[in-house]
Amino acid sequence: MDSEDGRRVLDPERDGAALKALTHPLRLTLLGLLRQHGPATASELAVRTEESSASTSYHLRVLAKYGFVAEADHRDGRERRWKSVHDVTSWSNEAMHRSPGGSVILSVLHRRQIEHLQQSLDRHEADLESGRLGREWQEPSGVSDLMPRLTPESLAELWEAFRAKTDELTARDAEDPRAEQVVLFTAGLPLAPEQETGTEPETGTETAADQDAPAAGDAP
């Protein structure tokens, strides 16, 4: 199912093969690069990922087969250029858990996102250290691990509020030359009480810079 706001919502019953295709780490990387940097050729993506152009070309064709990428306008007739069809890919967690194999696919996708977080953190730190990012980005940047007590309804409301505010600020900053690509990650992972010990989980920690800077993302 495709929506008008650039978000593709996958149905695990109908789009199971497409979801499974996304579990390959290089495909997720290629899709993320196209969304972040715009259209590119297989050769250009091979340089960025340190893979062979034959490998990137193959995985781009798989992404195209399942409607994640499509051919873009070519600069010349020598090589295909590819673009992402959607800005965001999402799904219903409830539907994923109901579908055969959906829980396994969801687990793989979550772990791919954690890998992306580690890569993004490494790059962020290197960009600050080298001066590629200005000092004005030091204070608002950060990672938090808050652990509030919420009901299922409140957690759903929090997700919706975060998405709405992200859309609002993205639109506001669209033409501002100071705007940079920001990688946002959020995780809302309820934890059952530890019945064996009867102890409550410890509260999370955060820095002052994190108080107004949650992090998040759907699949790339």
C-alpha positions in Angstrom: 0.0 0.0 0.0 1.4 3.4 -1.0 0.4 6.7 0.7 0.5 10.2 -0.7 3.0 11.6 1.9 6.0 9.6 0.6 5.5 6.7 3.0 5.1 3.1 1.8 3.1 1.0 4.2 3.8 -2.8 3.7 1.2 -5.4 4.4 3.0 -8.6 5.6 0.3 -10.9 4.1 0.5 -9.3 0.6 4.1 -7.9 0.7 5.9 -10.7 2.5 8.5 -11.2 -0.2 9.2 -7.4 -0.3 9.7 -7.4 3.5 12.0 -10.3 3.3 14.0 -8.6 0.5 14.6 -5.7 2.9 16.4 -7.9 5.5 19.5 -8.0 3.3 21.9 -5.5 4.9 23.3 -4.2 1.6 19.8 -3.6 0.2 18.9 -1.5 3.2 22.2 0.4 2.9 21.6 1.1 -0.8 18.0 2.2 -0.2 19.2 4.5 2.6 21.9 6.1 0.4 19.5 6.8 -2.4 17.1 8.4 0.1 19.8 10.5 1.7 21.9 11.5 -1.3 19.5 11.2 -4.2 19.8 9.3 -7.5 23.0 7.3 -8.2 24.4 4.6 -10.5 25.4 1.2 -9.3 29.0 2.1 -9.8 28.7 5.3 -7.6 27.0 3.2 -4.9 29.7 0.5 -5.2 32.3 3.2 -4.3 30.3 4.4 -1.3 29.7 0.8 0.0 33.0 -0.7 -1.0 31.2 -3.4 -2.9 31.5 -4.5 -6.5 29.3 -2.8 -9.1 28.0 -6.2 -10.0 26.8 -6.7 -6.5 25.2 -3.3 -6.1 23.6 -3.6 -9.6 22.1 -7.0 -8.6 20.7 -5.8 -5.3 19.3 -2.6 -6.9 17.4 -4.8 -9.4 15.9 -6.8 -6.5 14.8 -3.5 -4.8 13.3 -2.4 -8.1 11.5 -5.8 -8.4 9.7 -5.1 -5.1 9.0 -1.4 -5.9 11.5 0.2 -3.5 13.6 1.9 -6.2 13.1 2.9 -9.9 15.1 4.2 -12.7 15.8 7.9 -12.5 16.6 10.4 -15.3 20.0 9.5 -16.9 22.8 12.0 -17.4 23.8 10.0 -20.4 23.0 6.7 -22.0 25.9 4.8 -20.5 24.6 3.6 -17.1 21.3 3.4 -15.3 20.6 5.8 -12.5 18.4 4.7 -9.6 16.2 6.6 -7.2 14.2 5.7 -4.1 10.4 5.6 -4.8 9.4 6.5 -1.2 10.9 8.5 1.6 9.9 6.1 4.3 8.9 2.4 4.6 6.7 1.3 7.5 4.4 -1.6 8.5 2.0 -2.6 11.3 3.8 -4.5 14.0 0.6 -6.2 15.0 0.1 -7.5 11.4 3.8 -8.6 11.3 3.4 -10.7 14.5 0.2 -12.3 13.1 1.8 -13.3 9.8 3.9 -16.5 9.4 7.6 -15.6 9.8 6.7 -12.0 10.4 8.2 -11.9 13.9 11.6 -13.1 12.5 11.6 -10.6 9.7 10.7 -7.8 12.2 13.6 -8.9 14.5 16.1 -8.8 11.6 14.9 -5.4 10.5 15.2 -4.0 14.0 18.7 -5.3 14.3 19.6 -3.7 10.9 18.4 -0.4 12.3 20.6 -0.8 15.4 23.6 -1.4 13.1 22.6 1.8 11.2 22.5 3.6 14.5 26.1 2.5 15.3 27.3 3.5 11.9 25.6 6.9 12.2 27.1 7.5 15.6 30.6 6.7 14.3 30.1 9.1 11.4 28.6 11.8 13.6 31.6 11.7 16.0 34.1 11.8 13.1 32.3 14.7 11.5 32.4 16.7 14.7 36.0 15.9 15.3 37.1 16.8 11.8 35.1 20.0 11.7 32.8 18.9 8.9 30.0 19.7 11.4 30.1 23.1 13.1 30.2 23.4 16.9 26.5 24.6 16.9 25.5 21.0 16.4 27.3 19.7 19.6 24.6 20.8 22.1 21.4 19.6 20.4 23.0 16.2 19.3 22.7 13.2 21.5 21.3 9.8 22.4 18.8 9.2 25.3 17.6 6.1 27.0 14.6 7.3 29.0 12.4 4.7 30.6 9.0 6.3 31.3 6.0 4.2 32.5 3.3 4.5 29.8 0.1 2.7 28.8 -0.2 1.2 25.3 -2.4 4.2 24.3 0.1 6.7 25.6 3.0 5.1 23.8 1.0 5.2 20.5 0.1 8.8 21.2 3.8 9.6 21.8 4.8 8.0 18.5 2.1 10.1 16.6 3.2 13.3 18.3 6.8 12.7 17.5 6.0 12.0 13.8 3.8 15.1 13.5 6.4 17.3 15.1 9.1 15.9 12.9 7.0 16.6 9.8 6.3 20.1 11.0 10.0 21.0 11.6 11.1 19.3 8.4 8.7 21.4 6.4 9.8 24.6 8.3 13.5 24.0 7.6 13.2 22.8 4.0 14.6 26.0 2.5 17.0 26.9 5.4 20.6 26.7 4.2 21.8 25.8 7.7 19.8 22.6 7.7 21.7 19.3 7.7 20.7 15.7 7.3 19.8 14.4 10.8 19.6 10.7 11.6 16.8 10.2 14.1 16.1 7.0 16.0 13.3 6.2 18.4 12.6 3.0 20.2 9.5 2.3 22.3 10.1 -1.2 23.8 7.9 -2.1 26.8 9.5 -4.4 29.3 7.6 -6.9 31.5 8.4 -6.8 35.2 11.2 -9.0 36.4 9.1 -11.6 38.3 12.1 -13.5 39.7 13.5 -10.7 41.8 10.5 -8.5 42.2 12.7 -5.4 41.6 11.7 -2.5 39.4 13.9 -1.8 36.3 16.4 1.0 36.9 15.6 4.4 35.3 17.5 5.4 32.2 20.0 8.1 32.0 20.3 11.1 29.7 22.5 14.1 29.2 21.1 17.7 29.4 21.5 17.9 25.6 19.2 15.0 25.2 16.2 16.3 27.1 14.6 17.8 24.0 16.3 15.6 21.4 14.8 12.2 21.0 16.0 10.0 18.2 14.1 7.8 15.7 13.3 6.2 12.3 11.3 3.8 10.3 13.1 1.6 7.9 15.3 3.6 5.5 
